Amino acid sequence: MSEKDYAEDIVSFARKHACRVEEVSDFSANINPLGMSPLAMKAVQENLQSLVHYPDQNSTALRDALAQRHEVESKQILVGNGSTALIHLLPRALRFRKVLIPVPSFSEYEAAADLAGCHVEFLVLREEARFQVIPTELIGAMIQGVEAIFLCNPNNPTGHLFSKREILEIIQAAQQKEIMVILDEAFIDYAEEASLVEETKRFPNLIVLRSFTSFFAMPGLRAGYLVANKEIVSVLEKAQPPWSVNRLAVLAATEGLKDTTYIKRSRRLNETERVFLFDALSKIPGVYIYPSGANFILFRLVEKFLQVEELEAFFAREKILVRNCASFRGLNQWHIRVAIKSHTQNQRLVRLLEKSLDKM
């Protein structure tokens, strides 16, 4: 099943609970609470008339901006209709027959492999290890026939952030076994120093995915990209549908990359509020927190304290939407993921969670 089949979106939630979308505090979607960059928003507003023209099929302006940002060649970059579209393109275009996925992780890897007729091997991560990937265990799971590995850094939904050393150890081992490593860095903008984009120049078996959805708050425009060696990008380009990315998405993404003030504010806000939310949640009896390097936090409710359905109903009455993680392989209904939002919203979430536990 795909992520869209698992999660209750904000529109459905608002309809179900007879309220307006604007009234909902959506902690289920990991979107920058600052919203879109002012430069990106201005580009959208000032270019609505350009919609009468076809988009640039190669997204040249955005590819050039990304090449400059990451110090790679523009021919190493492929822009897509969100990184999820590229996730689905990869197993189909590269004709993988067997892939390896550590779980819990983003469900679209499995969905993409299934749709491409690809067999999936799972490495089930241990809760006692806080669902962290141990490089030696993952390398040991690179069994015969595996052609690619999907990794997410920071991992969704656990928030675990690999070190560069750990990822490089995995990539090098995979290279020796002629296995591709597909590294999804959808949330790495909050920890840019951990990105391995530049390593695509050194490792031909590395494909890095990036997104404009979370950090740049553009889920409705759909823009993402991948970076890999030129030969792989050339194969993927031939398999990608024409005009995959609309004009406004390219304009907004290109302008957003220029907005250094917005980028710095976003990182500073996330770091401050992640510390606040982690500490505040950690003090609540019956709540176990997992460390996060992203803009969301996963926690587990101690079963004896409450029924999860009661908690979700309590939050719903307060027009709060959280992500029940029961649908993630390796997790269950007691695992909840919440996005890091504004300080006022985060305070309210903590206060209501404390209140709900006191009642149950």
Residue frames as qw, qx, qy, qz and C-alpha x, y, z in Angstrom:
[[0.000, 0.885, 0.466, 0.000, 0.00, 0.00, 0.00],
 [0.382, 0.506, -0.005, 0.773, 1.05, 3.57, -0.72],
 [0.192, -0.137, -0.452, 0.860, 1.42, 6.39, 1.80],
 [0.331, -0.107, -0.170, -0.922, -1.66, 8.05, 0.32],
 [0.649, -0.275, -0.629, -0.327, -3.65, 4.96, 1.32],
 [0.536, -0.214, -0.660, 0.481, -2.41, 5.07, 4.92],
 [0.192, -0.159, -0.337, 0.908, -2.62, 8.66, 6.10],
 [0.073, 0.803, 0.588, -0.068, -5.73, 10.71, 6.78],
 [0.347, 0.302, 0.118, 0.880, -5.17, 13.99, 4.96],
 [0.024, -0.210, -0.382, 0.900, -6.22, 17.33, 6.37],
 [0.405, -0.025, -0.336, -0.850, -9.11, 17.76, 3.91],
 [0.587, -0.232, -0.750, -0.199, -10.65, 14.41, 4.86],
 [0.344, -0.237, -0.667, 0.617, -10.11, 15.15, 8.54],
 [0.132, 0.109, 0.135, -0.976, -11.83, 18.55, 8.28],
 [0.529, -0.109, -0.505, -0.674, -14.78, 17.05, 6.39],
 [0.557, -0.216, -0.797, 0.084, -15.12, 14.22, 8.90],
 [0.348, -0.390, -0.575, 0.630, -15.10, 16.57, 11.90],
 [0.060, 0.847, 0.495, 0.184, -17.20, 19.32, 10.34],
 [0.307, -0.801, 0.019, 0.513, -14.62, 22.07, 10.49],
 [0.496, 0.854, -0.149, -0.047, -12.61, 24.20, 8.06],
 [0.854, 0.233, -0.199, 0.421, -9.12, 23.15, 6.98],
 [0.186, 0.666, -0.261, 0.674, -7.78, 26.41, 8.44],
 [0.617, -0.624, 0.169, -0.450, -9.02, 25.38, 11.89],
 [0.986, -0.109, -0.097, 0.080, -7.00, 22.14, 11.95],
 [0.214, -0.791, 0.571, 0.047, -3.58, 21.90, 13.61],
 [0.938, 0.290, -0.168, -0.087, -2.01, 19.31, 11.33],
 [0.385, -0.686, 0.617, 0.011, 0.80, 17.56, 13.22],
 [0.886, 0.104, 0.452, 0.029, 0.57, 14.60, 10.83],
 [0.684, 0.659, 0.086, 0.301, 2.30, 16.38, 7.90],
 [0.656, -0.446, 0.019, 0.608, 5.95, 17.34, 8.35],
 [0.380, 0.725, 0.257, 0.513, 5.76, 20.78, 6.75],
 [0.365, 0.088, -0.232, 0.897, 7.82, 23.87, 7.69],
 [0.106, -0.721, -0.608, 0.316, 5.61, 25.97, 10.03],
 [0.111, -0.499, 0.097, 0.854, 6.98, 29.15, 8.40],
 [0.633, 0.665, 0.318, -0.238, 5.20, 28.21, 5.18],
 [0.748, 0.483, 0.187, 0.415, 6.70, 28.90, 1.77],
 [0.465, -0.213, 0.047, 0.858, 9.64, 31.23, 1.29],
 [0.200, 0.773, 0.223, -0.560, 8.47, 34.81, 0.58],
 [0.060, 0.510, -0.572, -0.639, 10.59, 34.78, -2.57],
 [0.099, 0.108, 0.956, 0.253, 8.96, 31.54, -3.71],
 [0.188, 0.640, 0.676, -0.314, 5.47, 32.84, -2.96],
 [0.145, 0.723, -0.091, -0.670, 6.18, 36.05, -4.87],
 [0.018, -0.285, 0.786, 0.549, 7.40, 34.05, -7.88],
 [0.147, 0.373, 0.914, 0.054, 4.14, 32.06, -7.92],
 [0.150, 0.745, 0.460, -0.458, 1.94, 35.13, -7.59],
 [0.098, 0.716, -0.245, -0.647, 3.78, 37.11, -10.28],
 [0.054, 0.321, -0.808, -0.491, 3.87, 34.30, -12.84],
 [0.550, 0.297, 0.699, -0.347, 0.32, 32.99, -12.96],
 [0.567, 0.676, -0.063, -0.467, 0.04, 34.32, -16.50],
 [0.104, 0.540, -0.795, -0.256, 2.87, 31.98, -17.57],
 [0.549, 0.035, 0.806, -0.217, 0.54, 29.02, -17.15],
 [0.700, 0.600, 0.091, -0.377, -0.64, 29.53, -20.74],
 [0.434, 0.659, -0.606, -0.101, 2.76, 28.17, -21.84],
 [0.943, -0.055, -0.320, 0.072, 4.18, 24.65, -21.58],
 [0.560, -0.770, 0.282, 0.122, 6.81, 24.20, -18.86],
 [0.254, 0.692, -0.670, -0.083, 10.48, 23.72, -19.70],
 [0.947, -0.026, -0.274, -0.166, 10.65, 19.96, -20.12],
 [0.721, 0.202, -0.474, 0.464, 14.19, 19.86, -18.66],
 [0.501, -0.841, -0.193, 0.068, 13.55, 22.29, -15.74],
 [0.669, 0.436, -0.164, 0.580, 16.82, 23.92, -16.83],
 [0.077, -0.748, 0.213, -0.623, 16.78, 26.90, -14.46],
 [0.766, -0.552, 0.182, -0.275, 16.19, 24.71, -11.42],
 [0.962, 0.043, -0.035, 0.266, 18.76, 22.11, -12.48],
 [0.479, 0.579, -0.209, 0.626, 21.37, 24.82, -12.93],
 [0.341, -0.721, 0.238, -0.554, 20.56, 26.33, -9.52],
 [0.917, -0.363, 0.124, -0.112, 20.80, 22.91, -7.87],
 [0.859, 0.288, -0.127, 0.404, 24.06, 22.10, -9.66],
 [0.192, 0.675, -0.282, 0.655, 25.57, 25.31, -8.31],
 [0.609, -0.625, 0.193, -0.449, 24.23, 24.66, -4.82],
 [0.938, -0.267, 0.220, -0.023, 25.61, 21.11, -4.62],
 [0.060, -0.731, 0.611, 0.298, 28.72, 21.66, -6.75],
 [0.608, 0.083, 0.771, 0.167, 27.81, 18.92, -9.22],
 [0.012, -0.042, 0.600, 0.799, 27.12, 18.94, -12.95],
 [0.559, 0.160, 0.131, -0.803, 23.59, 19.78, -14.07],
 [0.659, 0.190, -0.623, -0.377, 23.57, 16.52, -16.05],
 [0.237, 0.048, -0.905, 0.351, 23.77, 14.70, -12.72],
 [0.254, 0.193, 0.530, -0.786, 20.38, 16.11, -11.70],
 [0.167, -0.343, -0.774, -0.505, 16.87, 15.03, -12.61],
 [0.284, -0.007, 0.339, -0.897, 13.90, 17.11, -11.44],
 [0.180, -0.273, -0.919, -0.221, 10.59, 15.35, -10.83],
 [0.438, -0.527, -0.286, -0.670, 6.99, 15.89, -9.77],
 [0.664, -0.607, 0.281, -0.334, 7.98, 15.54, -6.12],
 [0.027, -0.515, 0.857, -0.027, 10.55, 13.04, -4.86],
 [0.668, 0.063, 0.672, -0.313, 7.81, 10.40, -4.55],
 [0.757, 0.600, -0.008, -0.259, 7.37, 10.40, -8.32],
 [0.325, 0.686, -0.651, 0.012, 11.11, 9.78, -8.64],
 [0.437, -0.286, 0.808, -0.273, 10.94, 6.96, -6.06],
 [0.785, 0.318, 0.456, -0.274, 8.36, 5.28, -8.29],
 [0.585, 0.739, -0.279, -0.184, 10.43, 5.95, -11.42],
 [0.112, -0.674, 0.730, -0.005, 13.60, 4.29, -10.11],
 [0.555, -0.116, 0.822, -0.050, 12.67, 0.57, -9.83],
 [0.711, 0.576, 0.361, -0.182, 10.67, 0.76, -13.05],
 [0.439, 0.855, -0.256, -0.102, 13.31, 2.53, -15.16],
 [0.013, -0.653, 0.755, -0.055, 16.31, 0.68, -13.70],
 [0.829, 0.064, -0.460, -0.310, 14.44, -2.64, -13.79],
 [0.168, -0.427, 0.784, -0.419, 15.32, -3.82, -10.32],
 [0.660, -0.120, -0.691, -0.271, 14.29, -7.40, -9.57],
 [0.679, -0.495, -0.496, 0.217, 15.00, -7.42, -5.82],
 [0.067, 0.688, -0.222, 0.688, 15.44, -4.55, -3.37],
 [0.528, -0.271, -0.651, 0.473, 16.25, -4.32, 0.33],
 [0.191, -0.687, -0.078, -0.696, 14.38, -1.95, 2.65],
 [0.245, -0.067, -0.730, 0.635, 15.09, -1.47, 6.38],
 [0.385, -0.587, -0.409, -0.583, 11.77, -0.96, 8.19],
 [0.260, 0.810, 0.497, -0.170, 10.10, 1.00, 9.64],
 [0.248, -0.250, 0.296, 0.888, 10.59, 3.54, 6.88],
 [0.387, 0.375, -0.086, -0.838, 8.71, 5.49, 4.22],
 [0.687, 0.212, 0.670, -0.187, 6.04, 3.20, 2.75],
 [0.586, 0.722, -0.082, -0.359, 6.44, 4.50, -0.82],
 [0.001, 0.556, -0.804, -0.210, 9.65, 2.49, -1.30],
 [0.380, 0.070, 0.918, -0.085, 7.72, -0.74, -0.94],
 [0.544, 0.628, 0.395, -0.392, 4.79, 0.60, -2.98],
 [0.338, 0.753, -0.396, -0.402, 7.10, 1.62, -5.84],
 [0.098, -0.357, 0.919, 0.133, 8.84, -1.76, -5.83],
 [0.483, 0.279, 0.793, -0.244, 5.52, -3.62, -5.82],
 [0.532, 0.719, 0.154, -0.420, 4.19, -1.62, -8.76],
 [0.283, 0.700, -0.587, -0.292, 7.38, -2.34, -10.72],
 [0.962, 0.068, -0.221, -0.148, 7.00, -6.08, -10.06],
 [0.333, 0.570, -0.634, 0.402, 10.09, -6.07, -7.86],
 [0.765, -0.368, -0.515, 0.118, 10.62, -8.48, -4.94],
 [0.146, -0.794, 0.267, -0.526, 11.23, -6.79, -1.59],
 [0.687, -0.140, -0.591, 0.398, 13.46, -8.04, 1.22],
 [0.321, -0.858, -0.027, -0.401, 12.97, -6.35, 4.60],
 [0.472, 0.116, -0.617, 0.619, 15.46, -5.75, 7.39],
 [0.466, -0.757, -0.383, -0.250, 13.24, -5.33, 10.46],
 [0.203, 0.526, -0.433, 0.703, 14.87, -2.86, 12.84],
 [0.519, -0.341, -0.726, 0.298, 14.85, -3.56, 16.58],
 [0.275, -0.866, -0.206, -0.363, 12.97, -1.29, 18.97],
 [0.730, -0.605, -0.050, 0.312, 15.54, -1.95, 21.69],
 [0.561, -0.054, 0.221, 0.796, 18.06, -0.30, 19.32],
 [0.136, 0.645, 0.204, -0.724, 15.59, 2.59, 18.90],
 [0.696, 0.619, 0.361, -0.040, 14.92, 1.46, 15.32],
 [0.028, 0.834, -0.421, -0.355, 18.38, 2.55, 14.23],
 [0.891, 0.422, -0.168, 0.015, 20.08, 0.89, 11.27],
 [0.605, -0.600, 0.461, 0.247, 23.28, -0.85, 12.39],
 [0.400, 0.685, -0.472, -0.384, 25.59, -0.73, 9.32],
 [0.063, -0.327, 0.941, 0.061, 27.02, -4.23, 9.92],
 [0.479, 0.281, 0.771, -0.311, 23.50, -5.68, 10.14],
 [0.564, 0.690, 0.069, -0.449, 22.41, -3.96, 6.93],
 [0.234, 0.616, -0.698, -0.280, 25.55, -5.11, 5.12],
 [0.251, -0.117, 0.956, -0.100, 24.86, -8.63, 6.32],
 [0.550, 0.471, 0.572, -0.385, 21.35, -8.37, 4.83],
 [0.380, 0.648, -0.379, -0.540, 22.77, -7.65, 1.37],
 [0.724, -0.023, 0.690, 0.000, 21.95, -11.16, 0.23],
 [0.267, -0.057, 0.737, 0.618, 22.44, -12.56, -3.23],
 [0.143, 0.561, 0.734, 0.356, 20.12, -11.05, -5.81],
 [0.105, -0.854, -0.315, 0.401, 19.58, -7.71, -4.05],
 [0.533, 0.463, 0.276, 0.652, 20.15, -4.99, -6.64],
 [0.021, 0.585, -0.024, 0.810, 19.26, -1.87, -4.66],
 [0.357, -0.403, -0.666, 0.516, 18.78, -0.61, -1.10],
 [0.118, -0.773, -0.253, -0.569, 16.36, 2.14, -0.07],
 [0.476, -0.294, -0.487, 0.671, 17.61, 4.26, 2.83],
 [0.086, -0.870, -0.287, -0.391, 16.04, 7.37, 4.35],
 [0.588, -0.248, -0.305, 0.707, 18.21, 9.91, 6.20],
 [0.297, -0.173, 0.746, -0.570, 16.86, 11.24, 8.51],
 [0.095, -0.177, -0.958, -0.204, 14.56, 8.25, 8.55],
 [0.519, -0.094, 0.023, -0.849, 10.80, 8.73, 8.28],
 [0.330, -0.814, -0.216, -0.427, 9.04, 8.05, 10.66],
 [0.775, -0.411, -0.324, 0.354, 11.71, 7.39, 13.32],
 [0.056, -0.993, 0.090, -0.053, 13.77, 10.56, 12.84],
 [0.798, -0.382, 0.265, 0.384, 17.07, 8.65, 13.12],
 [0.340, 0.902, -0.246, -0.099, 19.96, 10.55, 11.53],
 [0.933, 0.063, 0.010, 0.354, 22.89, 8.55, 10.19],
 [0.301, -0.757, 0.309, 0.490, 26.41, 9.89, 10.43],
 [0.530, 0.702, -0.373, -0.294, 28.30, 10.32, 7.16],
 [0.067, -0.473, 0.879, -0.013, 30.69, 7.59, 8.28],
 [0.564, 0.115, 0.767, -0.283, 27.86, 5.08, 8.70],
 [0.685, 0.625, 0.157, -0.341, 26.34, 5.83, 5.29],
 [0.331, 0.726, -0.571, -0.194, 29.71, 5.69, 3.54],
 [0.309, -0.289, 0.901, -0.094, 30.41, 2.30, 5.12],
 [0.654, 0.361, 0.603, -0.279, 27.12, 1.03, 3.68],
 [0.557, 0.762, -0.110, -0.312, 27.73, 2.57, 0.23],
 [0.094, 0.646, -0.746, -0.130, 31.22, 1.10, -0.01],
 [0.432, -0.073, 0.890, -0.130, 30.02, -2.37, 0.97],
 [0.653, 0.551, 0.411, -0.318, 27.16, -2.12, -1.52],
 [0.388, 0.775, -0.382, -0.322, 29.52, -1.04, -4.28],
 [0.132, -0.424, 0.893, 0.076, 31.63, -4.16, -3.77],
 [0.424, 0.220, 0.869, -0.132, 28.46, -6.24, -4.20],
 [0.012, 0.131, 0.583, 0.802, 27.29, -4.17, -7.21],
 [0.112, -0.665, -0.729, 0.117, 24.24, -2.91, -5.32],
 [0.054, 0.578, 0.149, 0.801, 22.70, 0.54, -5.82],
 [0.238, -0.416, -0.608, 0.633, 22.06, 2.69, -2.75],
 [0.059, -0.654, -0.402, -0.638, 19.03, 4.97, -3.07],
 [0.335, -0.252, -0.513, 0.750, 19.45, 7.54, -0.31],
 [0.101, -0.771, -0.492, -0.391, 16.32, 9.59, 0.40],
 [0.350, -0.119, -0.331, 0.868, 17.33, 12.92, 1.93],
 [0.107, -0.699, -0.538, -0.459, 13.82, 14.43, 1.97],
 [0.453, -0.868, -0.202, -0.040, 14.43, 15.92, 5.45],
 [0.762, -0.086, -0.086, 0.635, 18.19, 16.53, 5.29],
 [0.173, 0.712, 0.075, 0.676, 17.76, 20.30, 4.80],
 [0.548, -0.798, 0.007, -0.251, 17.45, 20.46, 8.59],
 [0.711, -0.538, 0.385, 0.238, 20.88, 18.77, 8.88],
 [0.633, 0.752, -0.152, -0.101, 22.58, 19.74, 5.63],
 [0.080, -0.725, 0.683, -0.013, 26.04, 18.89, 6.96],
 [0.616, -0.134, 0.770, -0.094, 25.03, 15.20, 6.87],
 [0.747, 0.571, 0.064, -0.333, 24.09, 15.23, 3.17],
 [0.628, -0.244, 0.629, 0.387, 25.95, 12.94, 0.79],
 [0.597, 0.760, 0.168, -0.195, 24.97, 14.63, -2.47],
 [0.165, 0.832, -0.495, -0.187, 28.58, 15.44, -3.36],
 [0.490, -0.326, 0.807, 0.057, 29.51, 11.77, -2.92],
 [0.785, 0.488, 0.345, -0.162, 27.56, 10.99, -6.10],
 [0.393, 0.825, -0.391, -0.112, 30.69, 12.20, -7.95],
 [0.103, -0.555, 0.820, -0.094, 32.70, 9.46, -6.23],
 [0.390, 0.025, 0.904, -0.171, 30.24, 6.55, -6.04],
 [0.309, 0.057, -0.600, -0.736, 28.47, 5.46, -9.25],
 [0.334, -0.315, -0.886, -0.064, 26.17, 3.23, -7.16],
 [0.098, -0.415, -0.548, 0.720, 24.72, 6.17, -5.17],
 [0.057, -0.555, -0.492, -0.669, 21.45, 7.96, -6.00],
 [0.123, -0.256, -0.531, 0.798, 20.41, 10.78, -3.67],
 [0.075, -0.667, -0.631, -0.390, 16.80, 11.99, -3.53],
 [0.123, -0.162, -0.343, 0.917, 15.84, 15.47, -2.31],
 [0.023, -0.669, -0.727, -0.153, 12.49, 17.19, -1.85],
 [0.011, 0.289, -0.035, 0.957, 10.95, 20.66, -1.72],
 [0.491, -0.529, -0.610, -0.328, 7.91, 19.36, 0.19],
 [0.625, -0.568, -0.455, 0.283, 8.93, 19.56, 3.84],
 [0.462, -0.340, -0.101, 0.813, 11.62, 22.20, 4.34],
 [0.049, -0.005, 0.291, 0.956, 10.40, 24.52, 1.56],
 [0.320, 0.388, 0.611, -0.611, 6.72, 23.89, 2.41],
 [0.382, 0.359, -0.402, -0.751, 5.63, 23.14, -1.16],
 [0.397, 0.063, 0.913, -0.065, 3.61, 19.88, -0.92],
 [0.534, 0.624, 0.451, -0.349, 0.89, 21.26, -3.19],
 [0.351, 0.787, -0.323, -0.392, 3.26, 22.28, -5.99],
 [0.962, 0.041, 0.256, 0.090, 5.16, 18.95, -6.20],
 [0.450, 0.793, -0.393, 0.122, 8.87, 19.41, -6.80],
 [0.779, -0.496, 0.366, 0.115, 11.77, 17.09, -6.01],
 [0.514, 0.725, -0.451, -0.083, 15.01, 15.95, -7.58],
 [0.936, -0.256, 0.160, 0.181, 17.66, 13.30, -7.56],
 [0.120, 0.842, -0.514, -0.112, 21.41, 13.44, -8.00],
 [0.913, -0.081, 0.386, 0.105, 23.38, 10.54, -9.48],
 [0.377, -0.315, 0.565, 0.662, 26.02, 9.83, -12.10],
 [0.335, 0.423, -0.254, -0.803, 25.20, 11.10, -15.60],
 [0.228, 0.062, -0.901, -0.363, 24.66, 7.64, -17.08],
 [0.020, -0.386, -0.873, 0.296, 21.91, 6.81, -14.57],
 [0.200, 0.543, 0.241, -0.779, 20.26, 10.20, -15.01],
 [0.262, 0.301, -0.580, -0.710, 20.24, 9.68, -18.79],
 [0.178, -0.173, -0.959, -0.138, 18.42, 6.35, -18.40],
 [0.008, 0.503, 0.694, -0.515, 15.89, 7.87, -16.00],
 [0.184, 0.433, -0.087, -0.878, 15.24, 10.87, -18.26],
 [0.264, 0.081, -0.763, -0.585, 14.18, 8.57, -21.08],
 [0.253, -0.334, -0.908, 0.022, 11.68, 6.81, -18.80],
 [0.001, 0.399, 0.472, -0.786, 10.22, 9.95, -17.22],
 [0.295, 0.727, 0.613, 0.091, 6.90, 11.24, -18.61],
 [0.314, 0.388, 0.153, 0.853, 7.17, 14.53, -20.55],
 [0.196, -0.567, -0.013, -0.800, 6.39, 17.82, -18.77],
 [0.595, -0.319, -0.709, 0.206, 6.54, 16.15, -15.38],
 [0.338, -0.437, -0.401, 0.731, 7.08, 19.38, -13.45],
 [0.168, 0.868, 0.442, 0.154, 4.88, 22.45, -13.81],
 [0.357, 0.635, -0.052, 0.683, 6.18, 25.99, -14.38],
 [0.386, -0.795, 0.080, -0.460, 5.15, 27.36, -10.98],
 [0.905, -0.405, 0.033, 0.122, 6.84, 24.52, -9.11],
 [0.751, 0.241, -0.004, 0.615, 10.12, 25.18, -10.96],
 [0.090, 0.726, -0.032, 0.681, 9.89, 28.93, -10.34],
 [0.615, -0.724, 0.044, -0.310, 9.03, 28.55, -6.65],
 [0.928, -0.249, 0.018, 0.276, 11.76, 25.98, -6.04],
 [0.616, 0.416, -0.023, 0.669, 14.40, 28.05, -7.84],
 [0.092, -0.745, 0.076, -0.656, 13.53, 31.19, -5.89],
 [0.785, -0.601, -0.032, -0.150, 13.27, 29.32, -2.59],
 [0.878, -0.013, -0.094, 0.468, 16.86, 28.14, -2.95],
 [0.347, 0.543, -0.076, 0.761, 17.97, 31.79, -3.13],
 [0.418, -0.761, -0.074, -0.490, 16.21, 32.77, 0.09],
 [0.530, 0.200, -0.656, 0.499, 19.08, 32.41, 2.56],
 [0.251, -0.302, 0.398, -0.829, 17.24, 34.36, 5.26],
 [0.830, -0.118, -0.083, -0.538, 14.29, 31.96, 5.10],
 [0.819, 0.148, -0.545, 0.104, 16.62, 28.93, 5.10],
 [0.268, 0.272, -0.628, 0.678, 18.46, 30.14, 8.21],
 [0.480, -0.241, 0.265, -0.801, 15.20, 31.01, 10.02],
 [0.877, -0.039, -0.298, -0.375, 13.73, 27.61, 9.20],
 [0.702, 0.146, -0.622, 0.314, 16.72, 25.71, 10.58],
 [0.051, 0.273, -0.534, 0.799, 16.91, 27.87, 13.69],
 [0.643, -0.202, 0.088, -0.733, 13.19, 27.49, 14.43],
 [0.889, 0.001, -0.417, -0.190, 13.27, 23.73, 13.92],
 [0.534, 0.208, -0.656, 0.492, 16.30, 23.24, 16.15],
 [0.168, -0.254, 0.445, -0.842, 14.82, 25.35, 18.96],
 [0.729, -0.111, 0.039, -0.675, 11.37, 23.77, 18.81],
 [0.809, 0.100, -0.578, -0.044, 12.69, 20.22, 18.41],
 [0.306, 0.185, -0.697, 0.622, 14.60, 20.59, 21.68],
 [0.396, -0.157, 0.319, -0.847, 11.54, 22.09, 23.38],
 [0.820, -0.014, -0.203, -0.535, 9.12, 19.43, 22.13],
 [0.699, 0.158, -0.681, 0.154, 11.50, 16.54, 22.84],
 [0.144, 0.172, -0.666, 0.711, 12.12, 17.72, 26.40],
 [0.507, -0.103, 0.207, -0.830, 8.46, 18.48, 27.07],
 [0.848, 0.029, -0.360, -0.388, 7.22, 15.14, 25.75],
 [0.559, 0.222, -0.738, 0.308, 9.96, 13.28, 27.64],
 [0.084, -0.190, 0.601, -0.772, 8.59, 14.57, 30.94],
 [0.707, -0.096, -0.048, -0.699, 5.11, 13.13, 30.39],
 [0.444, -0.191, 0.856, -0.184, 4.58, 9.78, 32.16],
 [0.706, 0.359, 0.588, -0.166, 3.54, 7.07, 29.74],
 [0.577, 0.810, -0.055, -0.092, 5.38, 8.58, 26.75],
 [0.728, -0.318, 0.393, 0.463, 8.65, 7.17, 25.33],
 [0.339, 0.884, -0.111, -0.303, 10.53, 9.43, 22.87],
 [0.852, 0.142, 0.260, 0.431, 12.88, 8.46, 20.03],
 [0.282, -0.575, 0.193, 0.743, 15.76, 10.84, 19.16],
 [0.566, 0.712, 0.406, 0.087, 15.19, 12.82, 15.97],
 [0.382, -0.303, 0.276, 0.828, 17.38, 14.70, 13.51],
 [0.120, 0.427, 0.645, 0.623, 14.40, 15.82, 11.43],
 [0.223, -0.186, 0.070, -0.954, 11.38, 18.13, 11.78],
 [0.773, -0.303, -0.278, -0.483, 9.21, 15.52, 13.46],
 [0.173, -0.402, 0.804, -0.402, 9.33, 13.32, 16.54],
 [0.693, -0.135, -0.654, -0.274, 8.22, 9.72, 16.98],
 [0.255, -0.361, 0.676, -0.590, 6.99, 8.62, 20.38],
 [0.479, -0.166, -0.848, -0.153, 5.44, 5.49, 21.86],
 [0.545, -0.476, 0.137, -0.676, 2.62, 5.43, 24.36],
 [0.023, -0.167, 0.939, -0.300, 2.90, 2.96, 27.22],
 [0.356, -0.263, -0.761, -0.474, -0.11, 0.72, 26.66],
 [0.324, -0.445, -0.775, 0.312, -1.36, 0.58, 30.23],
 [0.080, -0.269, -0.235, 0.931, -1.89, 4.34, 30.34],
 [0.453, 0.461, 0.119, -0.753, -4.59, 4.72, 27.67],
 [0.669, 0.394, 0.613, 0.148, -6.29, 3.48, 24.55],
 [0.296, -0.128, 0.382, 0.866, -4.83, 5.06, 21.39],
 [0.013, 0.545, 0.671, 0.502, -8.28, 5.41, 19.83],
 [0.292, -0.829, -0.431, 0.204, -9.36, 7.48, 22.81],
 [0.386, -0.509, 0.121, 0.759, -6.35, 9.74, 22.42],
 [0.197, 0.143, 0.577, 0.780, -7.00, 10.27, 18.71],
 [0.129, -0.711, -0.642, -0.256, -10.66, 11.05, 19.43],
 [0.374, -0.755, -0.246, 0.479, -9.61, 13.51, 22.15],
 [0.317, -0.303, 0.322, 0.839, -7.23, 15.27, 19.75],
 [0.113, 0.397, 0.689, 0.596, -9.86, 15.28, 17.00],
 [0.181, -0.826, -0.531, 0.059, -12.29, 17.13, 19.26],
 [0.313, -0.758, 0.038, 0.571, -9.56, 19.74, 19.66],
 [0.607, 0.790, 0.002, -0.081, -9.09, 19.81, 15.84],
 [0.179, -0.712, 0.660, 0.160, -5.61, 18.27, 16.08],
 [0.936, 0.308, -0.119, -0.124, -4.45, 15.68, 13.55],
 [0.344, -0.644, 0.679, 0.084, -1.52, 13.39, 14.46],
 [0.623, 0.388, -0.616, -0.285, -0.01, 10.43, 12.62],
 [0.847, -0.257, 0.419, -0.202, -0.89, 7.04, 14.05],
 [0.179, 0.629, -0.711, -0.259, 2.02, 4.89, 12.82],
 [0.755, -0.044, 0.619, -0.212, 0.31, 1.49, 12.95],
 [0.805, 0.571, 0.095, -0.133, 0.51, 1.28, 9.16],
 [0.225, 0.773, -0.593, 0.001, 4.33, 1.44, 9.12],
 [0.900, 0.048, -0.425, 0.081, 6.00, -1.98, 8.97],
 [0.569, 0.115, -0.539, 0.611, 7.67, -2.61, 12.32],
 [0.118, -0.148, 0.367, -0.911, 5.53, -0.14, 14.28],
 [0.151, -0.461, -0.874, -0.005, 2.09, -0.42, 15.90],
 [0.146, -0.791, -0.430, -0.410, -0.85, 1.70, 17.02],
 [0.552, -0.741, -0.204, 0.324, 1.03, 2.86, 20.10],
 [0.504, -0.149, 0.207, 0.825, 3.56, 4.74, 17.98],
 [0.193, 0.913, 0.344, -0.107, 2.64, 8.34, 17.14],
 [0.527, 0.092, 0.166, 0.829, 4.54, 10.79, 14.92],
 [0.016, 0.916, 0.330, -0.226, 4.11, 14.55, 15.34],
 [0.512, 0.602, 0.063, 0.610, 5.56, 17.34, 13.23],
 [0.393, -0.388, -0.261, 0.792, 7.47, 20.17, 14.83],
 [0.132, 0.787, 0.456, 0.393, 5.36, 23.30, 14.46],
 [0.029, 0.708, -0.147, 0.690, 5.30, 26.80, 15.95],
 [0.150, 0.155, -0.738, 0.639, 6.04, 27.23, 19.66],
 [0.512, -0.056, 0.253, -0.819, 2.41, 28.07, 20.41],
 [0.836, 0.093, -0.340, -0.420, 1.15, 24.96, 18.61],
 [0.576, 0.203, -0.747, 0.261, 3.80, 22.75, 20.20],
 [0.111, -0.168, 0.612, -0.765, 2.89, 24.03, 23.66],
 [0.694, -0.003, 0.057, -0.718, -0.77, 23.31, 22.99],
 [0.783, 0.154, -0.579, -0.165, -0.01, 19.76, 21.83],
 [0.352, 0.178, -0.772, 0.498, 1.98, 19.03, 24.99],
 [0.317, -0.106, 0.440, -0.833, -0.68, 20.56, 27.24],
 [0.783, 0.051, -0.121, -0.608, -3.47, 18.54, 25.61],
 [0.697, 0.174, -0.694, 0.036, -1.47, 15.31, 25.69],
 [0.108, 0.147, -0.729, 0.660, -0.86, 15.80, 29.42],
 [0.522, -0.019, 0.239, -0.818, -4.57, 16.52, 29.90],
 [0.800, 0.114, -0.405, -0.429, -5.64, 13.45, 27.95],
 [0.554, 0.155, -0.776, 0.259, -3.35, 11.16, 29.95],
 [0.128, -0.138, 0.596, -0.781, -4.63, 12.60, 33.20],
 [0.672, 0.028, 0.048, -0.738, -8.17, 11.68, 32.17],
 [0.832, 0.185, -0.448, -0.268, -7.39, 8.12, 31.12]]
